[in-house]
């Protein structure tokens, strides 16, 4: 759910993976792992940064 939501929001905002990683101040490899589903438990800090870029709450980001 998290990986699909991030991918959907990223595309909605017309951002590449690299652009999103830079805007969220996370590493490109971290974003790739989250989007691919290989990292299903990112840190709260990472989730906060991603939610901030998309201007959504963390709950919305993770699909709760």
PDB file of N, CA, C and O in Angstrom:
ATOM      1  N   UNK A   1       0.810  -1.190   0.000  1.00  0.00           N
ATOM      2  CA  UNK A   1       0.000   0.000   0.000  1.00  0.00           C
ATOM      3  C   UNK A   1       0.861   1.265   0.000  1.00  0.00           C
ATOM      4  O   UNK A   1       0.625   2.182  -0.787  1.00  0.00           O
ATOM      5  N   UNK A   2       1.860   1.309   0.887  1.00  0.00           N
ATOM      6  CA  UNK A   2       2.739   2.475   0.958  1.00  0.00           C
ATOM      7  C   UNK A   2       3.439   2.712  -0.373  1.00  0.00           C
ATOM      8  O   UNK A   2       3.465   3.836  -0.873  1.00  0.00           O
ATOM      9  N   UNK A   3       4.003   1.660  -0.944  1.00  0.00           N
ATOM     10  CA  UNK A   3       4.744   1.822  -2.200  1.00  0.00           C
ATOM     11  C   UNK A   3       3.830   2.332  -3.312  1.00  0.00           C
ATOM     12  O   UNK A   3       4.223   3.207  -4.084  1.00  0.00           O
ATOM     13  N   UNK A   4       2.623   1.796  -3.399  1.00  0.00           N
ATOM     14  CA  UNK A   4       1.671   2.220  -4.435  1.00  0.00           C
ATOM     15  C   UNK A   4       1.238   3.665  -4.217  1.00  0.00           C
ATOM     16  O   UNK A   4       1.113   4.427  -5.176  1.00  0.00           O
ATOM     17  N   UNK A   5       1.011   4.044  -2.974  1.00  0.00           N
ATOM     18  CA  UNK A   5       0.591   5.416  -2.671  1.00  0.00           C
ATOM     19  C   UNK A   5       1.673   6.422  -3.022  1.00  0.00           C
ATOM     20  O   UNK A   5       1.389   7.476  -3.590  1.00  0.00           O
ATOM     21  N   UNK A   6       2.903   6.099  -2.688  1.00  0.00           N
ATOM     22  CA  UNK A   6       4.002   7.023  -3.003  1.00  0.00           C
ATOM     23  C   UNK A   6       4.159   7.155  -4.506  1.00  0.00           C
ATOM     24  O   UNK A   6       4.324   8.260  -5.024  1.00  0.00           O
ATOM     25  N   UNK A   7       4.107   6.046  -5.196  1.00  0.00           N
ATOM     26  CA  UNK A   7       4.240   6.084  -6.657  1.00  0.00           C
ATOM     27  C   UNK A   7       3.111   6.902  -7.280  1.00  0.00           C
ATOM     28  O   UNK A   7       3.351   7.705  -8.182  1.00  0.00           O
ATOM     29  N   UNK A   8       1.888   6.702  -6.803  1.00  0.00           N
ATOM     30  CA  UNK A   8       0.732   7.429  -7.329  1.00  0.00           C
ATOM     31  C   UNK A   8       0.866   8.927  -7.077  1.00  0.00           C
ATOM     32  O   UNK A   8       0.624   9.735  -7.973  1.00  0.00           O
ATOM     33  N   UNK A   9       1.248   9.294  -5.864  1.00  0.00           N
ATOM     34  CA  UNK A   9       1.420  10.710  -5.534  1.00  0.00           C
ATOM     35  C   UNK A   9       2.574  11.330  -6.315  1.00  0.00           C
ATOM     36  O   UNK A   9       2.491  12.475  -6.759  1.00  0.00           O
ATOM     37  N   UNK A  10       3.636  10.573  -6.477  1.00  0.00           N
ATOM     38  CA  UNK A  10       4.793  11.087  -7.231  1.00  0.00           C
ATOM     39  C   UNK A  10       4.398  11.394  -8.669  1.00  0.00           C
ATOM     40  O   UNK A  10       4.769  12.432  -9.217  1.00  0.00           O
ATOM     41  N   UNK A  11       3.641  10.481  -9.274  1.00  0.00           N
ATOM     42  CA  UNK A  11       3.214  10.693 -10.660  1.00  0.00           C
ATOM     43  C   UNK A  11       2.204  11.832 -10.754  1.00  0.00           C
ATOM     44  O   UNK A  11       2.224  12.606 -11.711  1.00  0.00           O
ATOM     45  N   UNK A  12       1.321  11.935  -9.759  1.00  0.00           N
ATOM     46  CA  UNK A  12       0.332  13.019  -9.724  1.00  0.00           C
ATOM     47  C   UNK A  12       1.019  14.380  -9.679  1.00  0.00           C
ATOM     48  O   UNK A  12       0.532  15.349 -10.261  1.00  0.00           O
ATOM     49  N   UNK A  13       2.149  14.447  -8.988  1.00  0.00           N
ATOM     50  CA  UNK A  13       2.906  15.693  -8.873  1.00  0.00           C
ATOM     51  C   UNK A  13       3.971  15.833  -9.964  1.00  0.00           C
ATOM     52  O   UNK A  13       4.796  16.746  -9.919  1.00  0.00           O
ATOM     53  N   UNK A  14       3.948  14.935 -10.931  1.00  0.00           N
ATOM     54  CA  UNK A  14       4.885  14.974 -12.060  1.00  0.00           C
ATOM     55  C   UNK A  14       6.350  15.033 -11.616  1.00  0.00           C
ATOM     56  O   UNK A  14       7.133  15.842 -12.113  1.00  0.00           O
ATOM     57  N   UNK A  15       6.695  14.164 -10.676  1.00  0.00           N
ATOM     58  CA  UNK A  15       8.073  14.112 -10.189  1.00  0.00           C
ATOM     59  C   UNK A  15       8.716  12.790 -10.587  1.00  0.00           C
ATOM     60  O   UNK A  15       8.073  11.741 -10.557  1.00  0.00           O
ATOM     61  N   UNK A  16       9.975  12.853 -10.956  1.00  0.00           N
ATOM     62  CA  UNK A  16      10.740  11.621 -11.166  1.00  0.00           C
ATOM     63  C   UNK A  16      11.154  11.114  -9.790  1.00  0.00           C
ATOM     64  O   UNK A  16      11.040  11.829  -8.795  1.00  0.00           O
ATOM     65  N   UNK A  17      11.625   9.900  -9.743  1.00  0.00           N
ATOM     66  CA  UNK A  17      12.101   9.355  -8.470  1.00  0.00           C
ATOM     67  C   UNK A  17      13.255  10.193  -7.936  1.00  0.00           C
ATOM     68  O   UNK A  17      13.330  10.467  -6.738  1.00  0.00           O
ATOM     69  N   UNK A  18      14.136  10.589  -8.811  1.00  0.00           N
ATOM     70  CA  UNK A  18      15.284  11.400  -8.400  1.00  0.00           C
ATOM     71  C   UNK A  18      14.837  12.756  -7.857  1.00  0.00           C
ATOM     72  O   UNK A  18      15.359  13.227  -6.847  1.00  0.00           O
ATOM     73  N   UNK A  19      13.867  13.381  -8.531  1.00  0.00           N
ATOM     74  CA  UNK A  19      13.373  14.677  -8.071  1.00  0.00           C
ATOM     75  C   UNK A  19      12.715  14.565  -6.697  1.00  0.00           C
ATOM     76  O   UNK A  19      12.927  15.411  -5.828  1.00  0.00           O
ATOM     77  N   UNK A  20      11.914  13.512  -6.510  1.00  0.00           N
ATOM     78  CA  UNK A  20      11.243  13.325  -5.228  1.00  0.00           C
ATOM     79  C   UNK A  20      12.260  13.090  -4.114  1.00  0.00           C
ATOM     80  O   UNK A  20      12.133  13.653  -3.027  1.00  0.00           O
ATOM     81  N   UNK A  21      13.251  12.275  -4.377  1.00  0.00           N
ATOM     82  CA  UNK A  21      14.275  12.009  -3.371  1.00  0.00           C
ATOM     83  C   UNK A  21      14.966  13.305  -2.953  1.00  0.00           C
ATOM     84  O   UNK A  21      15.205  13.523  -1.766  1.00  0.00           O
ATOM     85  N   UNK A  22      15.284  14.157  -3.908  1.00  0.00           N
ATOM     86  CA  UNK A  22      15.937  15.434  -3.596  1.00  0.00           C
ATOM     87  C   UNK A  22      15.015  16.340  -2.805  1.00  0.00           C
ATOM     88  O   UNK A  22      15.435  16.940  -1.815  1.00  0.00           O
ATOM     89  N   UNK A  23      13.755  16.448  -3.230  1.00  0.00           N
ATOM     90  CA  UNK A  23      12.798  17.316  -2.533  1.00  0.00           C
ATOM     91  C   UNK A  23      12.559  16.846  -1.106  1.00  0.00           C
ATOM     92  O   UNK A  23      12.404  17.664  -0.199  1.00  0.00           O
ATOM     93  N   UNK A  24      12.527  15.536  -0.904  1.00  0.00           N
ATOM     94  CA  UNK A  24      12.267  14.979   0.420  1.00  0.00           C
ATOM     95  C   UNK A  24      13.538  14.856   1.250  1.00  0.00           C
ATOM     96  O   UNK A  24      13.480  14.510   2.430  1.00  0.00           O
ATOM     97  N   UNK A  25      14.670  15.133   0.647  1.00  0.00           N
ATOM     98  CA  UNK A  25      15.965  15.032   1.322  1.00  0.00           C
ATOM     99  C   UNK A  25      16.200  13.616   1.865  1.00  0.00           C
ATOM    100  O   UNK A  25      16.613  13.418   3.008  1.00  0.00           O
ATOM    101  N   UNK A  26      15.918  12.642   0.990  1.00  0.00           N
ATOM    102  CA  UNK A  26      16.224  11.244   1.297  1.00  0.00           C
ATOM    103  C   UNK A  26      17.083  10.715   0.156  1.00  0.00           C
ATOM    104  O   UNK A  26      17.134  11.318  -0.916  1.00  0.00           O
ATOM    105  N   UNK A  27      17.750   9.604   0.378  1.00  0.00           N
ATOM    106  CA  UNK A  27      18.595   9.076  -0.689  1.00  0.00           C
ATOM    107  C   UNK A  27      17.725   8.451  -1.779  1.00  0.00           C
ATOM    108  O   UNK A  27      16.631   7.949  -1.523  1.00  0.00           O
ATOM    109  N   UNK A  28      18.238   8.500  -2.965  1.00  0.00           N
ATOM    110  CA  UNK A  28      17.560   7.903  -4.118  1.00  0.00           C
ATOM    111  C   UNK A  28      17.341   6.413  -3.877  1.00  0.00           C
ATOM    112  O   UNK A  28      16.276   5.883  -4.193  1.00  0.00           O
ATOM    113  N   UNK A  29      18.338   5.741  -3.322  1.00  0.00           N
ATOM    114  CA  UNK A  29      18.216   4.296  -3.094  1.00  0.00           C
ATOM    115  C   UNK A  29      17.125   3.982  -2.070  1.00  0.00           C
ATOM    116  O   UNK A  29      16.440   2.967  -2.193  1.00  0.00           O
ATOM    117  N   UNK A  30      16.958   4.834  -1.073  1.00  0.00           N
ATOM    118  CA  UNK A  30      15.880   4.632  -0.094  1.00  0.00           C
ATOM    119  C   UNK A  30      14.527   4.719  -0.786  1.00  0.00           C
ATOM    120  O   UNK A  30      13.649   3.886  -0.558  1.00  0.00           O
ATOM    121  N   UNK A  31      14.364   5.724  -1.626  1.00  0.00           N
ATOM    122  CA  UNK A  31      13.090   5.874  -2.337  1.00  0.00           C
ATOM    123  C   UNK A  31      12.819   4.681  -3.244  1.00  0.00           C
ATOM    124  O   UNK A  31      11.694   4.183  -3.295  1.00  0.00           O
ATOM    125  N   UNK A  32      13.836   4.220  -3.955  1.00  0.00           N
ATOM    126  CA  UNK A  32      13.682   3.064  -4.837  1.00  0.00           C
ATOM    127  C   UNK A  32      13.231   1.844  -4.026  1.00  0.00           C
ATOM    128  O   UNK A  32      12.336   1.111  -4.446  1.00  0.00           O
ATOM    129  N   UNK A  33      13.848   1.635  -2.880  1.00  0.00           N
ATOM    130  CA  UNK A  33      13.492   0.484  -2.032  1.00  0.00           C
ATOM    131  C   UNK A  33      12.059   0.590  -1.528  1.00  0.00           C
ATOM    132  O   UNK A  33      11.344  -0.411  -1.476  1.00  0.00           O
ATOM    133  N   UNK A  34      11.636   1.788  -1.158  1.00  0.00           N
ATOM    134  CA  UNK A  34      10.263   1.969  -0.671  1.00  0.00           C
ATOM    135  C   UNK A  34       9.268   1.743  -1.807  1.00  0.00           C
ATOM    136  O   UNK A  34       8.288   1.017  -1.639  1.00  0.00           O
ATOM    137  N   UNK A  35       9.514   2.359  -2.952  1.00  0.00           N
ATOM    138  CA  UNK A  35       8.586   2.235  -4.085  1.00  0.00           C
ATOM    139  C   UNK A  35       8.512   0.809  -4.616  1.00  0.00           C
ATOM    140  O   UNK A  35       7.460   0.382  -5.093  1.00  0.00           O
ATOM    141  N   UNK A  36       9.592   0.084  -4.541  1.00  0.00           N
ATOM    142  CA  UNK A  36       9.592  -1.281  -5.056  1.00  0.00           C
ATOM    143  C   UNK A  36       9.035  -2.278  -4.045  1.00  0.00           C
ATOM    144  O   UNK A  36       8.816  -3.445  -4.370  1.00  0.00           O
ATOM    145  N   UNK A  37       8.810  -1.815  -2.821  1.00  0.00           N
ATOM    146  CA  UNK A  37       8.273  -2.690  -1.790  1.00  0.00           C
ATOM    147  C   UNK A  37       9.336  -3.448  -1.018  1.00  0.00           C
ATOM    148  O   UNK A  37       9.009  -4.282  -0.174  1.00  0.00           O
ATOM    149  N   UNK A  38      10.611  -3.171  -1.295  1.00  0.00           N
ATOM    150  CA  UNK A  38      11.696  -3.838  -0.578  1.00  0.00           C
ATOM    151  C   UNK A  38      11.922  -3.262   0.813  1.00  0.00           C
ATOM    152  O   UNK A  38      12.489  -3.923   1.684  1.00  0.00           O
ATOM    153  N   UNK A  39      11.476  -2.026   1.015  1.00  0.00           N
ATOM    154  CA  UNK A  39      11.548  -1.409   2.346  1.00  0.00           C
ATOM    155  C   UNK A  39      10.116  -1.103   2.764  1.00  0.00           C
ATOM    156  O   UNK A  39       9.551  -0.081   2.377  1.00  0.00           O
ATOM    157  N   UNK A  40       9.539  -1.991   3.553  1.00  0.00           N
ATOM    158  CA  UNK A  40       8.147  -1.821   3.965  1.00  0.00           C
ATOM    159  C   UNK A  40       8.031  -1.140   5.320  1.00  0.00           C
ATOM    160  O   UNK A  40       6.926  -0.938   5.823  1.00  0.00           O
ATOM    161  N   UNK A  41       9.163  -0.786   5.911  1.00  0.00           N
ATOM    162  CA  UNK A  41       9.152  -0.166   7.229  1.00  0.00           C
ATOM    163  C   UNK A  41      10.147   0.999   7.284  1.00  0.00           C
ATOM    164  O   UNK A  41      11.120   0.949   8.037  1.00  0.00           O
ATOM    165  N   UNK A  42       9.900   2.059   6.475  1.00  0.00           N
ATOM    166  CA  UNK A  42      10.821   3.195   6.504  1.00  0.00           C
ATOM    167  C   UNK A  42      10.727   3.932   7.837  1.00  0.00           C
ATOM    168  O   UNK A  42       9.755   3.774   8.576  1.00  0.00           O
ATOM    169  N   UNK A  43      11.723   4.722   8.133  1.00  0.00           N
ATOM    170  CA  UNK A  43      11.734   5.466   9.391  1.00  0.00           C
ATOM    171  C   UNK A  43      10.633   6.523   9.397  1.00  0.00           C
ATOM    172  O   UNK A  43      10.148   6.948   8.349  1.00  0.00           O
ATOM    173  N   UNK A  44      10.258   6.929  10.591  1.00  0.00           N
ATOM    174  CA  UNK A  44       9.249   7.976  10.741  1.00  0.00           C
ATOM    175  C   UNK A  44       9.744   9.261  10.088  1.00  0.00           C
ATOM    176  O   UNK A  44       8.961   9.987   9.476  1.00  0.00           O
ATOM    177  N   UNK A  45      11.016   9.541  10.212  1.00  0.00           N
ATOM    178  CA  UNK A  45      11.598  10.736   9.606  1.00  0.00           C
ATOM    179  C   UNK A  45      11.419  10.714   8.086  1.00  0.00           C
ATOM    180  O   UNK A  45      11.060  11.726   7.485  1.00  0.00           O
ATOM    181  N   UNK A  46      11.666   9.572   7.479  1.00  0.00           N
ATOM    182  CA  UNK A  46      11.497   9.441   6.024  1.00  0.00           C
ATOM    183  C   UNK A  46      10.043   9.644   5.640  1.00  0.00           C
ATOM    184  O   UNK A  46       9.744  10.344   4.673  1.00  0.00           O
ATOM    185  N   UNK A  47       9.142   9.037   6.390  1.00  0.00           N
ATOM    186  CA  UNK A  47       7.710   9.199   6.100  1.00  0.00           C
ATOM    187  C   UNK A  47       7.274  10.657   6.242  1.00  0.00           C
ATOM    188  O   UNK A  47       6.485  11.152   5.436  1.00  0.00           O
ATOM    189  N   UNK A  48       7.783  11.340   7.260  1.00  0.00           N
ATOM    190  CA  UNK A  48       7.440  12.750   7.460  1.00  0.00           C
ATOM    191  C   UNK A  48       7.930  13.606   6.295  1.00  0.00           C
ATOM    192  O   UNK A  48       7.228  14.507   5.835  1.00  0.00           O
ATOM    193  N   UNK A  49       9.124  13.318   5.831  1.00  0.00           N
ATOM    194  CA  UNK A  49       9.680  14.082   4.713  1.00  0.00           C
ATOM    195  C   UNK A  49       8.868  13.873   3.442  1.00  0.00           C
ATOM    196  O   UNK A  49       8.588  14.828   2.719  1.00  0.00           O
ATOM    197  N   UNK A  50       8.488  12.630   3.168  1.00  0.00           N
ATOM    198  CA  UNK A  50       7.692  12.341   1.975  1.00  0.00           C
ATOM    199  C   UNK A  50       6.302  12.971   2.081  1.00  0.00           C
ATOM    200  O   UNK A  50       5.807  13.559   1.120  1.00  0.00           O
ATOM    201  N   UNK A  51       5.682  12.846   3.240  1.00  0.00           N
ATOM    202  CA  UNK A  51       4.356  13.432   3.445  1.00  0.00           C
ATOM    203  C   UNK A  51       4.408  14.949   3.270  1.00  0.00           C
ATOM    204  O   UNK A  51       3.484  15.549   2.721  1.00  0.00           O
ATOM    205  N   UNK A  52       5.474  15.551   3.731  1.00  0.00           N
ATOM    206  CA  UNK A  52       5.634  17.000   3.613  1.00  0.00           C
ATOM    207  C   UNK A  52       5.707  17.441   2.148  1.00  0.00           C
ATOM    208  O   UNK A  52       5.116  18.454   1.773  1.00  0.00           O
ATOM    209  N   UNK A  53       6.418  16.696   1.339  1.00  0.00           N
ATOM    210  CA  UNK A  53       6.529  17.034  -0.089  1.00  0.00           C
ATOM    211  C   UNK A  53       5.149  17.007  -0.747  1.00  0.00           C
ATOM    212  O   UNK A  53       4.811  17.881  -1.546  1.00  0.00           O
ATOM    213  N   UNK A  54       4.363  15.996  -0.400  1.00  0.00           N
ATOM    214  CA  UNK A  54       3.045  15.838  -1.021  1.00  0.00           C
ATOM    215  C   UNK A  54       1.946  16.616  -0.304  1.00  0.00           C
ATOM    216  O   UNK A  54       0.811  16.670  -0.777  1.00  0.00           O
ATOM    217  N   UNK A  55       2.285  17.223   0.845  1.00  0.00           N
ATOM    218  CA  UNK A  55       1.327  17.966   1.654  1.00  0.00           C
ATOM    219  C   UNK A  55       0.144  17.098   2.073  1.00  0.00           C
ATOM    220  O   UNK A  55      -1.017  17.490   1.957  1.00  0.00           O
ATOM    221  N   UNK A  56       0.480  15.905   2.562  1.00  0.00           N
ATOM    222  CA  UNK A  56      -0.522  14.975   3.088  1.00  0.00           C
ATOM    223  C   UNK A  56      -0.080  14.529   4.471  1.00  0.00           C
ATOM    224  O   UNK A  56       1.073  14.719   4.858  1.00  0.00           O
ATOM    225  N   UNK A  57      -1.009  13.933   5.215  1.00  0.00           N
ATOM    226  CA  UNK A  57      -0.665  13.375   6.521  1.00  0.00           C
ATOM    227  C   UNK A  57      -0.018  12.010   6.314  1.00  0.00           C
ATOM    228  O   UNK A  57      -0.246  11.351   5.300  1.00  0.00           O
ATOM    229  N   UNK A  58       0.779  11.599   7.275  1.00  0.00           N
ATOM    230  CA  UNK A  58       1.445  10.294   7.177  1.00  0.00           C
ATOM    231  C   UNK A  58       0.418   9.182   7.032  1.00  0.00           C
ATOM    232  O   UNK A  58       0.643   8.223   6.294  1.00  0.00           O
ATOM    233  N   UNK A  59      -0.708   9.300   7.730  1.00  0.00           N
ATOM    234  CA  UNK A  59      -1.770   8.286   7.614  1.00  0.00           C
ATOM    235  C   UNK A  59      -2.221   8.108   6.180  1.00  0.00           C
ATOM    236  O   UNK A  59      -2.439   6.986   5.724  1.00  0.00           O
ATOM    237  N   UNK A  60      -2.361   9.220   5.467  1.00  0.00           N
ATOM    238  CA  UNK A  60      -2.773   9.134   4.061  1.00  0.00           C
ATOM    239  C   UNK A  60      -1.683   8.483   3.216  1.00  0.00           C
ATOM    240  O   UNK A  60      -1.966   7.720   2.292  1.00  0.00           O
ATOM    241  N   UNK A  61      -0.457   8.791   3.540  1.00  0.00           N
ATOM    242  CA  UNK A  61       0.676   8.247   2.797  1.00  0.00           C
ATOM    243  C   UNK A  61       0.743   6.727   2.929  1.00  0.00           C
ATOM    244  O   UNK A  61       0.984   6.024   1.947  1.00  0.00           O
ATOM    245  N   UNK A  62       0.530   6.224   4.139  1.00  0.00           N
ATOM    246  CA  UNK A  62       0.632   4.788   4.354  1.00  0.00           C
ATOM    247  C   UNK A  62      -0.680   4.066   4.104  1.00  0.00           C
ATOM    248  O   UNK A  62      -0.732   2.837   4.139  1.00  0.00           O
ATOM    249  N   UNK A  63      -1.747   4.829   3.849  1.00  0.00           N
ATOM    250  CA  UNK A  63      -3.011   4.208   3.474  1.00  0.00           C
ATOM    251  C   UNK A  63      -3.895   3.796   4.631  1.00  0.00           C
ATOM    252  O   UNK A  63      -4.630   2.814   4.530  1.00  0.00           O
ATOM    253  N   UNK A  64      -3.838   4.530   5.727  1.00  0.00           N
ATOM    254  CA  UNK A  64      -4.686   4.218   6.881  1.00  0.00           C
ATOM    255  C   UNK A  64      -5.905   5.104   6.896  1.00  0.00           C
ATOM    256  O   UNK A  64      -6.740   4.991   7.793  1.00  0.00           O
TER     257      UNK A  64
END
